[in-house]
Amino acid sequence: MRGSIDRPSKAHRVRLQPGAEAGEAFAMVAQDCLRHLRRNEASFVTRRDPEALHQIRVALRRLRAAFSLFRPLLTDDPTATLLREEIKRVTEPFGRARDLDVFLAETLAPEIERCPEKRELRGLRTVVVGERDRAYEAVLAILRSAAWRILIIDLVAWIGAGPWRRAARSAAWEQPARKFAAAELEHLRRRIKKRGRDLDRLAPGERHRVRIEAKKLRYGAEFFATLYIGNRKSRVRYKTFVSALTALQDHLGALNDIATIPAIMGRQPELEAIPFSADIVVENGAARTRSLLKAAARARETLLATRPFWR
Protein backbone atom coordinates (compact mmCIF):
# COMPACT_ATOMS: atom_id res chain seq x y z
CA MET A 1 0.00 0.00 0.00
CA ARG A 2 2.73 2.48 1.03
CA GLY A 3 4.69 1.96 -2.18
CA SER A 4 1.72 2.81 -4.37
CA ILE A 5 1.01 5.97 -2.36
CA ASP A 6 4.63 7.13 -2.43
CA ARG A 7 5.11 6.71 -6.18
CA PRO A 8 4.49 9.66 -8.53
CA SER A 9 1.05 9.53 -10.11
CA LYS A 10 -0.23 11.06 -13.34
CA ALA A 11 -3.66 12.62 -13.68
CA HIS A 12 -6.60 10.28 -14.17
CA ARG A 13 -9.33 10.92 -16.71
CA VAL A 14 -12.27 12.84 -15.29
CA ARG A 15 -15.40 10.70 -15.77
CA LEU A 16 -18.03 13.26 -16.77
CA GLN A 17 -21.40 11.90 -17.81
CA PRO A 18 -22.72 13.12 -21.20
CA GLY A 19 -25.80 14.60 -19.49
CA ALA A 20 -23.86 16.48 -16.80
CA GLU A 21 -24.51 20.15 -16.13
CA ALA A 22 -21.65 22.67 -16.36
CA GLY A 23 -21.60 23.35 -12.60
CA GLU A 24 -21.44 19.66 -11.79
CA ALA A 25 -18.59 19.28 -14.29
CA PHE A 26 -16.54 22.05 -12.65
CA ALA A 27 -16.88 20.47 -9.21
CA MET A 28 -15.74 17.08 -10.52
CA VAL A 29 -12.80 18.57 -12.44
CA ALA A 30 -11.61 20.69 -9.50
CA GLN A 31 -11.87 17.75 -7.09
CA ASP A 32 -9.87 15.57 -9.48
CA CYS A 33 -7.13 18.23 -9.69
CA LEU A 34 -6.85 18.25 -5.90
CA ARG A 35 -6.68 14.44 -5.77
CA HIS A 36 -3.90 14.51 -8.37
CA LEU A 37 -2.04 17.06 -6.25
CA ARG A 38 -2.39 15.17 -2.98
CA ARG A 39 -1.38 11.83 -4.52
CA ASN A 40 2.05 13.28 -5.36
CA GLU A 41 2.81 15.20 -2.19
CA ALA A 42 3.90 12.14 -0.20
CA SER A 43 6.25 10.99 -2.93
CA PHE A 44 8.03 14.33 -3.06
CA VAL A 45 8.14 14.87 0.70
CA THR A 46 9.50 11.39 1.45
CA ARG A 47 11.78 10.85 -1.55
CA ARG A 48 12.28 14.22 -3.26
CA ASP A 49 11.26 12.57 -6.50
CA PRO A 50 11.63 14.99 -9.47
CA GLU A 51 8.70 13.34 -11.26
CA ALA A 52 6.51 13.87 -8.18
CA LEU A 53 7.42 17.57 -8.22
CA HIS A 54 6.53 17.69 -11.90
CA GLN A 55 3.15 16.06 -11.23
CA ILE A 56 2.46 18.50 -8.38
CA ARG A 57 3.05 21.37 -10.79
CA VAL A 58 0.86 19.73 -13.44
CA ALA A 59 -1.93 19.32 -10.88
CA LEU A 60 -1.69 22.98 -9.90
CA ARG A 61 -1.69 24.09 -13.55
CA ARG A 62 -4.70 21.89 -14.23
CA LEU A 63 -6.51 23.48 -11.30
CA ARG A 64 -5.72 26.99 -12.49
CA ALA A 65 -6.82 26.00 -16.00
CA ALA A 66 -10.11 24.77 -14.55
CA PHE A 67 -10.65 28.16 -12.89
CA SER A 68 -10.03 29.80 -16.28
CA LEU A 69 -12.16 27.42 -18.36
CA PHE A 70 -15.12 27.65 -16.00
CA ARG A 71 -14.82 31.41 -15.43
CA PRO A 72 -18.44 32.06 -16.60
CA LEU A 73 -19.65 30.06 -13.58
CA LEU A 74 -17.39 31.88 -11.12
CA THR A 75 -17.75 35.55 -12.07
CA ASP A 76 -20.03 36.37 -9.11
CA ASP A 77 -17.75 34.73 -6.56
CA PRO A 78 -14.74 36.89 -5.54
CA THR A 79 -13.37 33.94 -3.56
CA ALA A 80 -12.55 32.21 -6.84
CA THR A 81 -10.17 34.99 -7.86
CA LEU A 82 -8.57 35.10 -4.40
CA LEU A 83 -7.96 31.35 -4.36
CA ARG A 84 -6.52 31.32 -7.86
CA GLU A 85 -4.12 34.17 -7.01
CA GLU A 86 -3.12 32.47 -3.77
CA ILE A 87 -2.33 29.21 -5.59
CA LYS A 88 -0.05 31.11 -7.96
CA ARG A 89 1.65 33.09 -5.19
CA VAL A 90 2.29 30.23 -2.78
CA THR A 91 3.63 27.85 -5.43
CA GLU A 92 6.06 30.20 -7.21
CA PRO A 93 9.13 28.28 -5.85
CA PHE A 94 7.78 25.06 -7.42
CA GLY A 95 8.44 26.44 -10.90
CA ARG A 96 12.01 27.41 -10.09
CA ALA A 97 12.79 23.95 -8.74
CA ARG A 98 11.27 22.28 -11.79
CA ASP A 99 13.19 24.57 -14.18
CA LEU A 100 16.43 23.47 -12.54
CA ASP A 101 15.45 19.79 -12.82
CA VAL A 102 14.74 20.22 -16.52
CA PHE A 103 17.99 22.14 -17.09
CA LEU A 104 20.02 19.40 -15.41
CA ALA A 105 18.31 16.50 -17.19
CA GLU A 106 17.58 17.88 -20.65
CA THR A 107 20.21 20.56 -21.26
CA LEU A 108 23.27 19.88 -19.13
CA ALA A 109 23.28 16.06 -19.09
CA PRO A 110 23.35 15.77 -22.91
CA GLU A 111 26.20 18.32 -23.07
CA ILE A 112 28.25 16.34 -20.54
CA GLU A 113 27.63 13.15 -22.48
CA ARG A 114 28.62 14.85 -25.73
CA CYS A 115 31.77 16.43 -24.25
CA PRO A 116 32.85 14.16 -21.36
CA GLU A 117 36.36 15.61 -21.41
CA LYS A 118 35.13 19.09 -20.46
CA ARG A 119 35.56 19.30 -16.70
CA GLU A 120 33.97 22.76 -16.76
CA LEU A 121 30.62 21.19 -17.58
CA ARG A 122 30.85 18.90 -14.57
CA GLY A 123 31.70 21.94 -12.48
CA LEU A 124 28.61 23.67 -13.77
CA ARG A 125 26.52 20.63 -12.87
CA THR A 126 27.82 20.75 -9.29
CA VAL A 127 26.86 24.41 -8.99
CA VAL A 128 23.37 23.91 -10.41
CA VAL A 129 22.70 20.78 -8.32
CA GLY A 130 23.41 22.88 -5.25
CA GLU A 131 20.89 25.49 -6.33
CA ARG A 132 18.36 22.77 -7.18
CA ASP A 133 18.76 21.27 -3.69
CA ARG A 134 18.09 24.67 -2.13
CA ALA A 135 15.03 25.08 -4.35
CA TYR A 136 13.77 21.68 -3.20
CA GLU A 137 14.10 22.80 0.42
CA ALA A 138 11.93 25.82 -0.36
CA VAL A 139 9.26 23.55 -1.88
CA LEU A 140 9.38 21.19 1.09
CA ALA A 141 9.00 24.12 3.49
CA ILE A 142 5.80 25.12 1.69
CA LEU A 143 4.35 21.60 1.63
CA ARG A 144 5.02 21.23 5.37
CA SER A 145 3.62 24.65 6.30
CA ALA A 146 0.37 25.52 8.02
CA ALA A 147 -0.37 27.99 5.21
CA TRP A 148 -0.33 25.15 2.67
CA ARG A 149 -2.66 22.98 4.75
CA ILE A 150 -5.04 25.91 5.19
CA LEU A 151 -5.03 26.58 1.43
CA ILE A 152 -5.91 22.94 0.66
CA ILE A 153 -8.70 22.95 3.27
CA ASP A 154 -10.05 26.23 1.88
CA LEU A 155 -10.07 24.80 -1.64
CA VAL A 156 -11.89 21.63 -0.59
CA ALA A 157 -14.47 23.64 1.36
CA TRP A 158 -14.96 26.16 -1.44
CA ILE A 159 -15.42 23.51 -4.12
CA GLY A 160 -17.98 21.71 -1.98
CA ALA A 161 -19.91 24.63 -0.53
CA GLY A 162 -18.50 27.94 -1.82
CA PRO A 163 -20.51 31.00 -2.85
CA TRP A 164 -20.25 29.96 -6.51
CA ARG A 165 -22.71 27.16 -5.76
CA ARG A 166 -25.40 29.69 -4.90
CA ALA A 167 -25.73 30.19 -8.63
CA ALA A 168 -26.88 26.58 -8.90
CA ARG A 169 -30.03 27.57 -10.72
CA SER A 170 -28.34 30.03 -13.07
CA ALA A 171 -28.27 29.56 -16.82
CA ALA A 172 -24.47 29.18 -16.76
CA TRP A 173 -24.63 26.41 -14.17
CA GLU A 174 -27.53 24.51 -15.69
CA GLN A 175 -26.41 24.46 -19.31
CA PRO A 176 -25.22 21.06 -20.53
CA ALA A 177 -21.53 20.53 -19.86
CA ARG A 178 -21.13 19.28 -23.43
CA LYS A 179 -22.43 22.57 -24.88
CA PHE A 180 -20.38 24.62 -22.39
CA ALA A 181 -17.21 22.64 -23.17
CA ALA A 182 -17.58 23.01 -26.93
CA ALA A 183 -17.79 26.80 -26.63
CA GLU A 184 -14.75 27.03 -24.35
CA LEU A 185 -12.61 24.67 -26.44
CA GLU A 186 -13.56 26.49 -29.63
CA HIS A 187 -12.57 29.80 -28.04
CA LEU A 188 -9.14 28.48 -27.08
CA ARG A 189 -8.55 27.04 -30.55
CA ARG A 190 -9.36 30.44 -32.11
CA ARG A 191 -6.88 32.12 -29.78
CA ILE A 192 -4.11 29.75 -30.86
CA LYS A 193 -5.02 30.41 -34.48
CA LYS A 194 -4.95 34.19 -34.01
CA ARG A 195 -2.05 34.61 -31.59
CA GLY A 196 0.13 31.97 -33.23
CA ARG A 197 0.34 33.54 -36.69
CA ASP A 198 3.95 33.60 -37.87
CA LEU A 199 4.81 31.59 -34.77
CA ASP A 200 8.44 31.13 -35.77
CA ARG A 201 8.90 34.92 -35.88
CA LEU A 202 7.13 35.87 -32.66
CA ALA A 203 8.93 37.47 -29.74
CA PRO A 204 9.48 35.10 -26.78
CA GLY A 205 6.75 36.80 -24.71
CA GLU A 206 4.17 36.45 -27.48
CA ARG A 207 5.22 32.85 -28.07
CA HIS A 208 4.80 32.16 -24.37
CA ARG A 209 1.18 33.36 -24.56
CA VAL A 210 0.52 30.89 -27.37
CA ARG A 211 2.03 28.18 -25.18
CA ILE A 212 -0.33 29.09 -22.34
CA GLU A 213 -3.35 28.87 -24.66
CA ALA A 214 -2.16 25.50 -25.99
CA LYS A 215 -1.75 24.25 -22.44
CA LYS A 216 -5.27 25.35 -21.50
CA LEU A 217 -6.67 23.67 -24.61
CA ARG A 218 -4.84 20.44 -23.74
CA TYR A 219 -6.15 20.42 -20.18
CA GLY A 220 -9.64 21.30 -21.40
CA ALA A 221 -9.54 18.46 -23.90
CA GLU A 222 -8.59 16.06 -21.12
CA PHE A 223 -11.22 17.41 -18.70
CA PHE A 224 -14.05 17.12 -21.23
CA ALA A 225 -12.95 14.00 -23.12
CA THR A 226 -15.63 11.64 -21.79
CA LEU A 227 -18.37 13.99 -23.01
CA TYR A 228 -17.40 13.23 -26.61
CA ILE A 229 -15.70 9.84 -26.93
CA GLY A 230 -18.72 7.57 -26.87
CA ASN A 231 -17.70 5.35 -29.78
CA ARG A 232 -14.63 4.19 -31.67
CA LYS A 233 -14.85 6.90 -34.35
CA SER A 234 -15.05 9.70 -31.79
CA ARG A 235 -12.18 8.19 -29.80
CA VAL A 236 -9.99 8.17 -32.92
CA ARG A 237 -10.86 11.81 -33.62
CA TYR A 238 -10.04 12.74 -30.04
CA LYS A 239 -6.72 10.90 -30.11
CA THR A 240 -5.73 12.50 -33.44
CA PHE A 241 -6.53 16.00 -32.20
CA VAL A 242 -4.73 15.58 -28.87
CA SER A 243 -1.70 14.11 -30.64
CA ALA A 244 -1.44 17.21 -32.87
CA LEU A 245 -1.92 19.48 -29.86
CA THR A 246 0.71 17.60 -27.86
CA ALA A 247 3.27 18.06 -30.63
CA LEU A 248 2.73 21.83 -30.57
CA GLN A 249 2.86 21.89 -26.78
CA ASP A 250 6.08 19.86 -26.68
CA HIS A 251 7.88 22.19 -29.11
CA LEU A 252 6.71 25.30 -27.27
CA GLY A 253 7.65 23.72 -23.95
CA ALA A 254 11.16 22.96 -25.19
CA LEU A 255 11.50 26.57 -26.38
CA ASN A 256 10.40 27.78 -22.97
CA ASP A 257 12.96 25.53 -21.26
CA ILE A 258 15.70 27.04 -23.42
CA ALA A 259 14.45 30.54 -22.62
CA THR A 260 15.04 29.86 -18.90
CA ILE A 261 18.74 29.08 -19.43
CA PRO A 262 20.04 32.69 -19.27
CA ALA A 263 18.09 33.27 -16.04
CA ILE A 264 19.52 30.11 -14.49
CA MET A 265 23.03 31.11 -15.54
CA GLY A 266 22.54 34.64 -14.24
CA ARG A 267 21.84 33.37 -10.73
CA GLN A 268 25.21 31.58 -10.51
CA PRO A 269 28.04 33.90 -9.37
CA GLU A 270 30.35 30.85 -9.38
CA LEU A 271 30.13 30.72 -13.18
CA GLU A 272 32.83 33.39 -13.49
CA ALA A 273 35.28 30.58 -12.76
CA ILE A 274 33.87 28.33 -15.48
CA PRO A 275 32.92 30.67 -18.38
CA PHE A 276 33.40 28.06 -21.10
CA SER A 277 30.65 25.84 -19.74
CA ALA A 278 28.18 28.71 -19.58
CA ASP A 279 28.95 29.90 -23.10
CA ILE A 280 28.64 26.49 -24.74
CA VAL A 281 25.30 25.75 -23.09
CA VAL A 282 23.82 29.11 -24.12
CA GLU A 283 25.13 28.83 -27.69
CA ASN A 284 23.75 25.32 -28.15
CA GLY A 285 20.41 26.48 -26.76
CA ALA A 286 20.28 29.21 -29.42
CA ALA A 287 20.95 26.65 -32.15
CA ARG A 288 18.16 24.39 -30.86
CA THR A 289 15.80 27.36 -30.73
CA ARG A 290 16.03 27.91 -34.50
CA SER A 291 15.11 24.29 -35.20
CA LEU A 292 12.31 24.21 -32.62
CA LEU A 293 10.72 27.40 -33.96
CA LYS A 294 10.26 25.82 -37.37
CA ALA A 295 8.91 22.62 -35.83
CA ALA A 296 6.46 24.57 -33.65
CA ALA A 297 5.15 26.51 -36.65
CA ARG A 298 4.57 23.26 -38.56
CA ALA A 299 2.87 21.70 -35.54
CA ARG A 300 0.48 24.66 -35.27
CA GLU A 301 -0.52 24.27 -38.93
CA THR A 302 -1.11 20.56 -38.41
CA LEU A 303 -3.26 21.26 -35.36
CA LEU A 304 -5.42 23.81 -37.19
CA ALA A 305 -5.87 21.37 -40.07
CA THR A 306 -7.07 18.65 -37.68
CA ARG A 307 -10.81 18.42 -37.13
CA PRO A 308 -11.72 19.31 -33.54
CA PHE A 309 -13.23 16.35 -31.70
CA TRP A 310 -16.01 18.43 -30.12
CA ARG A 311 -17.65 19.45 -33.42
N, C-alpha and C positions, 0 to 999 in steps of 0.2 A: 504493500500500500504506500509506504513512505517513498519508495523509489519513483512511483508514478506521479506522486505529488511534487517531488523535487525536480523532475525533469522539465525542461522548457516545453511549452505547449502552444501550438498555433491556434488561430481563431477557428471556431466551429461555424458551420453554416447556420444562419438564423432560420428557424423553421416557421415562416409566416404562412398562414392559410390564405388561399386565393380570395376568400371572402372577408378578410380582416379589414377593419377600419384603420385610417391613418394614425389615430391616436394610440390604438392598441399596438400598431407596428412600431411606433417610436419607443414605447415602453419595453417591448421585447428586444429591440436592437440595443437600447441603452443598457439593459440588464445583461445582455450577452457581452457587451464591451467590458463591463465591470468584472464579469466572471473570467474573461480572458486575462484581464489585468491581474486579478488575485491569484489565478493559477500559476503565474510566473514569478510572483514576489518571493515565494519560499525558495525557489531554485536560485534566484540571484542572491538572496540574503545568506543562504547556507553555503553556496558554492561559487559565488561571483561568476556565474556562467554568462559569457558574452551574448549567447543566443537568448537567454532569459531576459537580459537587458533590452535586446532588440525587440522581443515580443512585448515587453512592458511598454516600450515606446509605440509599437504598432497599436496596442490596445488603447493607449491614450489618444493617438491620432484618429483611430476609428471613432472614439467617443466624441471628439471634437468635430469630426465630420458628420456624425449623427446630429449634433446640435445645429450644424449648418444646413444639412439637408432638410431637417424638420423645422426650420425657422418659422414657417407660417403658422405652426401650432404653438409656438413659444413667444410670439411677439408681445403678448399681454402679461408676461411673467418676467419681471426684472431679475428674479433669482436665476433664471437661465443664463443671462449674460454674466452675472457675477460668478457663477460656478465655472463657466467656460473660461473666463479670464483667470480665475484662481488656478484651474488646472494648468494653464499655460505658464503662469508665474512660478508655481511651486516646482514644476518639472523641467525648468530650463536647464539645470545641470545634467539631466538625462541625455539631452542632445549632445552636449560637449563630450560626455563619456563615450557615447556611441560613435561620434565622429573620429575619436582617437582609435577606437577598435577597428573601424573601417580603414583608417589610414595605415595602421600597422599590418592588417591582414591583406588588403587589396592594393596598396601602393608600395609600402616599404618592403614587405616580404618578397614580392616578385623582383624588386631591384636587387635585393641581397642575393637572391638565387641566380640572377643574371650576372651579377658582378661579385662573386664570393670573395675575390681578392681585395676588395675595397673595405678596409677596416673602418673607414669613416662612416660607412653605412651602418655597420654594427654599433658604432658609437651613437649614431643618431637614434637607432632603435632603443638603446639603453635610456637615452634622455626621454624619448616619447613614452616608453613603458612607465617611467617614473611619473610622468604627468597623468597617464591613464590611471595608474593606481590611486593617485590623489583624487581624480575625478570619480572613481568608484567609491571612495570613502564619502564624498559629498552625496552621492546617490544613496548610499546605505544610511547616512544620517537622516535623510528625508524619509526613507521608508520605515525607519525606526522611531520617527518623531510623533508626538501627540498631534501636531498639526495635520500630518498625513492621515492619521486614523480618523480625525474629525472630518476631514474632507471626504473620505470614503463613506463615512456614516451619513454625512449631509447629502451626498449624491444618492445613496440608497433610499433615504427618506424622501428626497425630492422626487425621484422617479416614481416612487410608490404612492405619494400623497401630496405632491407639490401643488402650488397654485395653478400651474398649467392644466391640471386635471379638472379645474373648475369650468373649463371650456368644453367639457365632455359632450355637450349637446350642440356645439358650434358646427358650422358647415365644414370648417377645416378639419376638425376632429373626425366627423362622421363620414367624410367622403371615403370611397373605397381606397385602400392602400395601393391597389394596382394602378388606379387612375392617378393618384398623388405621385407615385413613384415614376410613372412615365413622364409626367411633366417636369419633375426635378432632374431626371436623367437626361432628358432632351435639352434642358437648359444648360447643363454642364457640357454636353457635347457641343452645343453652339458656341460656348465660351472658348473651348479648345480650338474650334474652327476659326473663330475670329482672332483670338489673342495669339494663336500659333502661326499666323501667316509669316512666311519668310523666317521660319524657326531657326534656321542655321545662321541667320544674320541678326538675330535679336541680341540685345544687351543682356548680360547675366541676370539682372533684376527682372526683366520682362520674361526671360526664359524660366525663371524660378516661379513666376505666377502661373505659367502654363503647366509647370510640374504640379503645382498645388491643385489646379483644376483636374488634371489627370488622376491625381491621387484620390480626390473626392469622388470622381466618376468610378474609379475602381472599387472603392469602399461601398458606394451606393449600389453598384452592380452586385456585389457580394451580399449586401443587406437584403436586397429585393429579389434575389435569384429565384427563390421558391415560388414567387408569384407568377413566374412566366415559364418555368421549365417543366411543364406537365407531361410532355411526351418526348420521344426520341428526337424529332425534328427540332423542337424548341431547345432541347439540350445542346444539340450540335450548334445551333445559331448562337447560343449563349457562350459556349466554349470558344467558338471562332472569334466572337467579338472581344471577349476577355483576353484571349491570346494576343490579339492586335494591340489592345490597350496596355497589356503587360510589357510588350516590346517597347512601346513609347515610354512608359514609366521607367523601365530599366535604363534606357539610354539617358533620359533626363536625370535619373538618380545618379548615374555614374558621372555625369557632368557636374552635378551638385557636389559630389564627393571631391572631385578635382578642385572645384572652386574653394573648398575649405582648406586646401593645402597651404596657401600663403598665410592664412590666419593661424594655423597650427605652428608653422615655422616662426611666425612673428612672436609667439609666446615663449620661445626657447632662447634665452640669453646665452645658453651654453653653445649655441650653434656657431658663434664666432670662432670657436676652436676647430670646427669641422665644416668649413664653408663649402667644400666640394660636394659633400653629401646633400646639402640643402639645394645647391644649384642643379644637380643632376635630377633630383626628384621633381623640382619645379619645371625644368625644361621638358622632361618626359611627360609630365602632366599636360603641358601646352600642346605637345604633339598628339596626345590621345584626344584632346579636346576637339581638334580639327576633324578627326575621323568620326567621333561621336556626334558632332553637330550634323554631319551629313546623314548618319544613320538615324538620328532622331527625326530629321525632316522627312525621310522616307517612311519611317514608322507612323508619323502623323498622317501622311497621305493614305497609307494602307488602312489605318483606323477609320478615316472619314469615308473610305470606299467600302467599308464593311457594314452590312445592314445591321442596325441596332436591334437587339433581341427583344426590346419592349414594344416594337411597332407591330 
